[in-house]
Every structure is written in C-alpha cells, then in structure tokens.
C-alpha cells in the first residue's frame, strides 16, 4: 500500500497532480485492435505547402516555439489547408506473430554511426510546437517514432498540421540531415479515440527529405533521399518484461521544473542514466500499463524521445522499447524525478508495421 501522504506529479510531458498511484504488475495486454492511420501530406502539392511553411526564416525561430504537451493545444479549430487528413485509412490485416517480431537497428548508407534523433515540428491550435523523436528501421526506410500527442490531437480528433521531422537540428534552424514531411500518422485506436496514455505513441511515415538551397534571392527545395539512408534507424524490441532490461531515454527537454527552475533549453540532445524499468499505474492519467524509468529529470520537450535498450555509443544505435510520454515528480519536490512510456507490446508492433509498409513519393522537388 502507498502511504496516503505520498503524491505524484505527472506531466505529459506537462504538469498535473496525480494522487496515490500504485506500482503493480502490468494489466493484461489489450486485445487486437484496429490501427488508426490518417494521411498528412499525400501529394507533391501537399508536401510543398508544408515545406513552404517551414522556410529557413521560420526554422531559425524554432527554439522559441512551445514544447508540446497534451495541454498545448488550444480549443478545437478548423483544419488547416495544409493538412490532407480525412477518414482513417483502411488497414490491411497484420498477423500478430509478424507484428510481435523485433527489428534490427540499421546504420545509414554512409558512415559508421547513426544520427537518428531529432525534433518534430508542427502546428496545433494555431501555434507552432515541437517534440523529440527518432528514426526507426523500416521496410520503407521512412518511419519516425514519437509520442502520440506529438502527431495526433485526440481531443480535436485530427492529426497535427504542417508536421515535419528534422534530425539533429542546429541551434539556428540548421537542418544538416534534411527536412522530412509527414506522409501518414499511424496510432492505436485507443489514442485517437480515447486519449489513452497506455497508447501514447505514434509511428509517422515520412516522405523523402529535402534541404533549402539559396538560389536567385529565394530558396528552392533540393531532394536528399530517404530518411533511413541518410541517418540510419533504431531497432525495435517488443514484449520485454520490465525489470529484465535497462533502457536509455533521450530527448530535448526544455520546460520548467516544478520549482520554476529551467535547467534545459531544448537546444541539446540529453540522455538520462541507463536504468532498469518497472511497471507503473496512474489512474488519473489513464495509465494502467506504463513503464517507469528513474531517476530522470526530463521536462517538456522530451516528449516522444526514444527509450533505447542495448545502446551502443559508438554506432549510436540500440532498440526502441518506448518513448517519453509522462514525466513524474514522485516526491512532489523541486524537480521531476522519473519518466514513463507506454508498454511496447505486439499491438505496438501492429501500428509500427502498418507505418513501415506505406509508400512515399518518389521525389519531393
């Protein structure tokens, strides 16, 4: 039993008071469910419209935008013309035995070290936001993993607008490894329909990347190829029992701590100490089978950053086994002290495999 006086503060990655969560065994895995997939930018015209929104002048101000939390979005608004979202795309059946299989990490086509981690930028509620994310090895070589609340706003029942992934962003808007416009977002139906934090993850299929090149007093897009070819992809590990492995969480934290201090500014990739994980239950945030890692003082901005097991510092590769979803102040003192992720199970594999099987445009310029 947890003492009555013990309070836990959670943020996704945000700030809300949760009273008396208990740490127990994981709930039974959800039954097979429909993957919910929504197109983002389907055509070349869609891609260029999103790209034009993120011209270099806007990207130079990217560090001033608000790191996303589930509370970042304003009241429901009409969809932007840049979003090609519509009804959920039909989902082909995926065998659960196939969905449960792991995926090996992959180096980029050139180089001996991966560069998979970065930020996603998007517009929600009429404001620019950002989150952390990473490239994941996939059949289509074009998948990004992040938190569900960094790609699909379940309260407005629509994906975020103008969604892009920038691996290894520079402090002044530099995009050394390209800009990748989201083609389609794949989430679990309980995230899209219920805001269930047990499924706060998203796999976004992205189009080929591009960079902005100055020409004749303006900027033009230059195609740079597929994401995985350029930066590599983290592997994927599913159904790993907490307590049997250690994980390293990464992200770009920037938000304020409970004591109003702000030790991170979101411009540098951070990591928390490699630690064993355990199950956590937090009914106030509808988390029945999350996985907690402590200590970790991540704050807003780290949302969507990868949890990697078997991480190799030389190759900068490991296997994705979670994403930053909620951060916790378990002792209700000055700093956040833990972070949690949804449990990555076979159902997660179904969502991933759908994203990994989608096609993208053959050229974006």
GUMAR-14019 format. One record per residue (C-alpha): residue number from 1; residue in one letter; chain; x, y, z. Coordinates in steps of 0.25 Angstrom, whole numbers, plus 5000, padded with zeros to 4 digits. Layout:
# residues N
NUM; a; A; X; Y; Z
...
***
This chain:
# residues 365
1; x; A; 5000; 5000; 5000
2; x; A; 5005; 5014; 4997
3; x; A; 5005; 5024; 5009
4; x; A; 4993; 5034; 5008
5; x; A; 5003; 5046; 5009
6; x; A; 5010; 5041; 4996
7; x; A; 5007; 5049; 4984
8; x; A; 5012; 5048; 4970
9; x; A; 5012; 5059; 4959
10; x; A; 5012; 5056; 4945
11; x; A; 5013; 5063; 4932
12; x; A; 5011; 5058; 4918
13; x; A; 5021; 5064; 4918
14; x; A; 5013; 5074; 4926
15; x; A; 5008; 5077; 4940
16; x; A; 4996; 5071; 4946
17; x; A; 4995; 5065; 4961
18; x; A; 4992; 5050; 4962
19; x; A; 4989; 5045; 4976
20; x; A; 4993; 5031; 4981
21; x; A; 4996; 5023; 4968
22; x; A; 5002; 5010; 4972
23; x; A; 5012; 5001; 4965
24; x; A; 5007; 4987; 4962
25; x; A; 5008; 4977; 4951
26; x; A; 5004; 4980; 4937
27; x; A; 4990; 4980; 4933
28; x; A; 4986; 4969; 4922
29; x; A; 4990; 4973; 4908
30; x; A; 4979; 4980; 4900
31; x; A; 4972; 4970; 4890
32; x; A; 4976; 4972; 4876
33; x; A; 4971; 4986; 4871
34; x; A; 4970; 4994; 4858
35; x; A; 4981; 5002; 4855
36; x; A; 4977; 5016; 4853
37; x; A; 4984; 5023; 4841
38; x; A; 4982; 5037; 4835
39; x; A; 4989; 5043; 4823
40; x; A; 4997; 5056; 4826
41; x; A; 5002; 5060; 4812
42; x; A; 4998; 5051; 4801
43; x; A; 5002; 5059; 4788
44; x; A; 5014; 5067; 4784
45; x; A; 5006; 5079; 4785
46; x; A; 5003; 5076; 4800
47; x; A; 5018; 5073; 4802
48; x; A; 5022; 5087; 4796
49; x; A; 5011; 5094; 4804
50; x; A; 5016; 5088; 4817
51; x; A; 5031; 5091; 4813
52; x; A; 5027; 5106; 4809
53; x; A; 5022; 5108; 4823
54; x; A; 5036; 5103; 4829
55; x; A; 5045; 5112; 4821
56; x; A; 5058; 5116; 4827
57; x; A; 5053; 5129; 4834
58; x; A; 5043; 5121; 4842
59; x; A; 5052; 5110; 4845
60; x; A; 5062; 5120; 4851
61; x; A; 5052; 5123; 4862
62; x; A; 5049; 5108; 4864
63; x; A; 5055; 5108; 4878
64; x; A; 5045; 5119; 4883
65; x; A; 5033; 5110; 4880
66; x; A; 5026; 5103; 4891
67; x; A; 5030; 5089; 4894
68; x; A; 5017; 5081; 4893
69; x; A; 5009; 5075; 4904
70; x; A; 4995; 5069; 4904
71; x; A; 4991; 5083; 4909
72; x; A; 4998; 5091; 4898
73; x; A; 4986; 5090; 4888
74; x; A; 4976; 5101; 4888
75; x; A; 4961; 5099; 4887
76; x; A; 4957; 5092; 4874
77; x; A; 4959; 5099; 4861
78; x; A; 4956; 5096; 4847
79; x; A; 4967; 5088; 4839
80; x; A; 4978; 5095; 4832
81; x; A; 4978; 5095; 4817
82; x; A; 4992; 5088; 4818
83; x; A; 4986; 5076; 4825
84; x; A; 4981; 5065; 4816
85; x; A; 4975; 5058; 4827
86; x; A; 4962; 5051; 4825
87; x; A; 4955; 5038; 4830
88; x; A; 4964; 5027; 4835
89; x; A; 4971; 5020; 4824
90; x; A; 4967; 5005; 4822
91; x; A; 4977; 4996; 4830
92; x; A; 4981; 4983; 4824
93; x; A; 4981; 4971; 4833
94; x; A; 4995; 4969; 4840
95; x; A; 4998; 4955; 4846
96; x; A; 5001; 4957; 4861
97; x; A; 5012; 4947; 4860
98; x; A; 5018; 4956; 4850
99; x; A; 5015; 4969; 4858
100; x; A; 5022; 4963; 4870
101; x; A; 5035; 4961; 4863
102; x; A; 5047; 4971; 4866
103; x; A; 5054; 4979; 4856
104; x; A; 5069; 4981; 4856
105; x; A; 5076; 4995; 4856
106; x; A; 5082; 5000; 4843
107; x; A; 5093; 5009; 4840
108; x; A; 5092; 5020; 4830
109; x; A; 5096; 5017; 4815
110; x; A; 5109; 5025; 4818
111; x; A; 5117; 5026; 4831
112; x; A; 5119; 5017; 4843
113; x; A; 5110; 5024; 4853
114; x; A; 5095; 5027; 4852
115; x; A; 5089; 5041; 4854
116; x; A; 5075; 5037; 4857
117; x; A; 5070; 5046; 4867
118; x; A; 5064; 5060; 4865
119; x; A; 5051; 5068; 4867
120; x; A; 5038; 5069; 4860
121; x; A; 5031; 5082; 4858
122; x; A; 5016; 5084; 4855
123; x; A; 5005; 5094; 4857
124; x; A; 4993; 5091; 4866
125; x; A; 4983; 5100; 4871
126; x; A; 4988; 5111; 4862
127; x; A; 5002; 5110; 4869
128; x; A; 5016; 5104; 4866
129; x; A; 5020; 5093; 4875
130; x; A; 5032; 5083; 4875
131; x; A; 5035; 5069; 4881
132; x; A; 5046; 5059; 4881
133; x; A; 5046; 5047; 4872
134; x; A; 5055; 5037; 4865
135; x; A; 5057; 5029; 4852
136; x; A; 5053; 5015; 4853
137; x; A; 5058; 5004; 4843
138; x; A; 5047; 5000; 4834
139; x; A; 5044; 4993; 4821
140; x; A; 5041; 5006; 4814
141; x; A; 5053; 5013; 4821
142; x; A; 5044; 5025; 4825
143; x; A; 5038; 5023; 4839
144; x; A; 5039; 5033; 4851
145; x; A; 5035; 5029; 4865
146; x; A; 5030; 5039; 4875
147; x; A; 5019; 5041; 4885
148; x; A; 5004; 5041; 4881
149; x; A; 5002; 5055; 4886
150; x; A; 5013; 5060; 4877
151; x; A; 5006; 5055; 4864
152; x; A; 4991; 5053; 4867
153; x; A; 4982; 5062; 4875
154; x; A; 4972; 5053; 4880
155; x; A; 4963; 5064; 4887
156; x; A; 4961; 5070; 4873
157; x; A; 4961; 5057; 4866
158; x; A; 4971; 5061; 4856
159; x; A; 4986; 5060; 4853
160; x; A; 4994; 5072; 4855
161; x; A; 4997; 5081; 4843
162; x; A; 5010; 5084; 4836
163; x; A; 5017; 5072; 4842
164; x; A; 5032; 5071; 4839
165; x; A; 5044; 5063; 4845
166; x; A; 5057; 5069; 4846
167; x; A; 5069; 5060; 4850
168; x; A; 5080; 5067; 4858
169; x; A; 5074; 5081; 4857
170; x; A; 5084; 5092; 4859
171; x; A; 5082; 5104; 4869
172; x; A; 5079; 5114; 4858
173; x; A; 5070; 5106; 4849
174; x; A; 5080; 5097; 4842
175; x; A; 5076; 5084; 4836
176; x; A; 5089; 5077; 4833
177; x; A; 5082; 5063; 4830
178; x; A; 5069; 5069; 4823
179; x; A; 5055; 5072; 4826
180; x; A; 5044; 5061; 4825
181; x; A; 5030; 5064; 4823
182; x; A; 5020; 5054; 4829
183; x; A; 5012; 5046; 4819
184; x; A; 5003; 5038; 4829
185; x; A; 5002; 5036; 4844
186; x; A; 4999; 5023; 4850
187; x; A; 4994; 5021; 4864
188; x; A; 4986; 5012; 4873
189; x; A; 4971; 5014; 4872
190; x; A; 4971; 5016; 4887
191; x; A; 4980; 5028; 4886
192; x; A; 4972; 5034; 4875
193; x; A; 4958; 5031; 4881
194; x; A; 4961; 5031; 4896
195; x; A; 4973; 5039; 4899
196; x; A; 4978; 5027; 4906
197; x; A; 4992; 5029; 4911
198; x; A; 4995; 5014; 4910
199; x; A; 4996; 5016; 4895
200; x; A; 5003; 5030; 4895
201; x; A; 5012; 5026; 4883
202; x; A; 5012; 5029; 4868
203; x; A; 5019; 5024; 4856
204; x; A; 5019; 5034; 4845
205; x; A; 5023; 5030; 4831
206; x; A; 5031; 5042; 4825
207; x; A; 5034; 5046; 4810
208; x; A; 5048; 5047; 4805
209; x; A; 5055; 5058; 4811
210; x; A; 5060; 5072; 4805
211; x; A; 5068; 5083; 4809
212; x; A; 5066; 5098; 4806
213; x; A; 5077; 5104; 4796
214; x; A; 5078; 5118; 4793
215; x; A; 5076; 5122; 4778
216; x; A; 5074; 5135; 4771
217; x; A; 5070; 5142; 4784
218; x; A; 5060; 5132; 4789
219; x; A; 5060; 5117; 4794
220; x; A; 5058; 5105; 4786
221; x; A; 5056; 5090; 4791
222; x; A; 5067; 5080; 4788
223; x; A; 5063; 5065; 4790
224; x; A; 5073; 5058; 4799
225; x; A; 5067; 5044; 4799
226; x; A; 5060; 5035; 4809
227; x; A; 5062; 5037; 4824
228; x; A; 5068; 5023; 4828
229; x; A; 5078; 5024; 4816
230; x; A; 5083; 5037; 4822
231; x; A; 5083; 5035; 4837
232; x; A; 5080; 5020; 4840
233; x; A; 5069; 5015; 4848
234; x; A; 5068; 5010; 4862
235; x; A; 5063; 4995; 4864
236; x; A; 5050; 4991; 4871
237; x; A; 5048; 4982; 4883
238; x; A; 5035; 4977; 4888
239; x; A; 5029; 4970; 4899
240; x; A; 5041; 4972; 4908
241; x; A; 5037; 4970; 4923
242; x; A; 5041; 4982; 4931
243; x; A; 5052; 4978; 4941
244; x; A; 5059; 4969; 4931
245; x; A; 5066; 4980; 4923
246; x; A; 5071; 4994; 4925
247; x; A; 5068; 5006; 4916
248; x; A; 5074; 5019; 4912
249; x; A; 5064; 5031; 4909
250; x; A; 5067; 5042; 4900
251; x; A; 5061; 5055; 4897
252; x; A; 5061; 5070; 4896
253; x; A; 5056; 5075; 4909
254; x; A; 5053; 5090; 4911
255; x; A; 5041; 5092; 4920
256; x; A; 5041; 5098; 4934
257; x; A; 5043; 5089; 4946
258; x; A; 5033; 5089; 4958
259; x; A; 5042; 5098; 4966
260; x; A; 5041; 5108; 4954
261; x; A; 5056; 5106; 4950
262; x; A; 5059; 5103; 4935
263; x; A; 5072; 5095; 4934
264; x; A; 5069; 5091; 4920
265; x; A; 5067; 5100; 4908
266; x; A; 5063; 5089; 4897
267; x; A; 5075; 5092; 4888
268; x; A; 5083; 5080; 4892
269; x; A; 5080; 5065; 4892
270; x; A; 5080; 5060; 4906
271; x; A; 5080; 5046; 4912
272; x; A; 5076; 5041; 4926
273; x; A; 5084; 5030; 4933
274; x; A; 5082; 5016; 4928
275; x; A; 5073; 5009; 4938
276; x; A; 5064; 4997; 4939
277; x; A; 5050; 4999; 4938
278; x; A; 5037; 4995; 4945
279; x; A; 5022; 4996; 4943
280; x; A; 5014; 5008; 4948
281; x; A; 4999; 5011; 4949
282; x; A; 4994; 5025; 4949
283; x; A; 4979; 5025; 4948
284; x; A; 4978; 5040; 4948
285; x; A; 4985; 5040; 4934
286; x; A; 4978; 5027; 4930
287; x; A; 4992; 5019; 4930
288; x; A; 4989; 5005; 4934
289; x; A; 5001; 4998; 4928
290; x; A; 5012; 5009; 4926
291; x; A; 5027; 5006; 4929
292; x; A; 5035; 5016; 4938
293; x; A; 5049; 5019; 4938
294; x; A; 5056; 5027; 4949
295; x; A; 5064; 5035; 4952
296; x; A; 5061; 5045; 4941
297; x; A; 5058; 5060; 4941
298; x; A; 5053; 5061; 4927
299; x; A; 5043; 5073; 4925
300; x; A; 5034; 5077; 4914
301; x; A; 5041; 5076; 4900
302; x; A; 5046; 5062; 4903
303; x; A; 5032; 5056; 4899
304; x; A; 5034; 5046; 4888
305; x; A; 5049; 5044; 4890
306; x; A; 5053; 5029; 4889
307; x; A; 5056; 5019; 4900
308; x; A; 5067; 5010; 4895
309; x; A; 5072; 4997; 4900
310; x; A; 5085; 4991; 4897
311; x; A; 5090; 5005; 4893
312; x; A; 5104; 5005; 4886
313; x; A; 5110; 5019; 4888
314; x; A; 5120; 5017; 4876
315; x; A; 5109; 5013; 4866
316; x; A; 5099; 5021; 4873
317; x; A; 5089; 5010; 4871
318; x; A; 5080; 5002; 4880
319; x; A; 5066; 4996; 4880
320; x; A; 5054; 5005; 4882
321; x; A; 5046; 5000; 4894
322; x; A; 5038; 5012; 4898
323; x; A; 5036; 5027; 4896
324; x; A; 5035; 5038; 4906
325; x; A; 5021; 5041; 4910
326; x; A; 5019; 5045; 4924
327; x; A; 5029; 5051; 4934
328; x; A; 5027; 5050; 4949
329; x; A; 5030; 5057; 4961
330; x; A; 5028; 5045; 4971
331; x; A; 5032; 5052; 4984
332; x; A; 5025; 5066; 4980
333; x; A; 5038; 5073; 4982
334; x; A; 5046; 5083; 4973
335; x; A; 5050; 5074; 4961
336; x; A; 5044; 5063; 4952
337; x; A; 5050; 5050; 4956
338; x; A; 5044; 5040; 4947
339; x; A; 5039; 5038; 4933
340; x; A; 5029; 5027; 4927
341; x; A; 5026; 5021; 4914
342; x; A; 5014; 5012; 4909
343; x; A; 5018; 4998; 4909
344; x; A; 5023; 4993; 4895
345; x; A; 5015; 4980; 4892
346; x; A; 5010; 4973; 4880
347; x; A; 4999; 4983; 4878
348; x; A; 5010; 4994; 4877
349; x; A; 5017; 4985; 4866
350; x; A; 5004; 4985; 4858
351; x; A; 5004; 5000; 4858
352; x; A; 5019; 5001; 4854
353; x; A; 5017; 4990; 4843
354; x; A; 5006; 4998; 4837
355; x; A; 5014; 5011; 4836
356; x; A; 5026; 5003; 4831
357; x; A; 5018; 4997; 4820
358; x; A; 5013; 5010; 4814
359; x; A; 5019; 5016; 4801
360; x; A; 5024; 5030; 4799
361; x; A; 5026; 5040; 4788
362; x; A; 5038; 5036; 4779
363; x; A; 5043; 5051; 4779
364; x; A; 5039; 5063; 4786
365; x; A; 5044; 5074; 4777
***
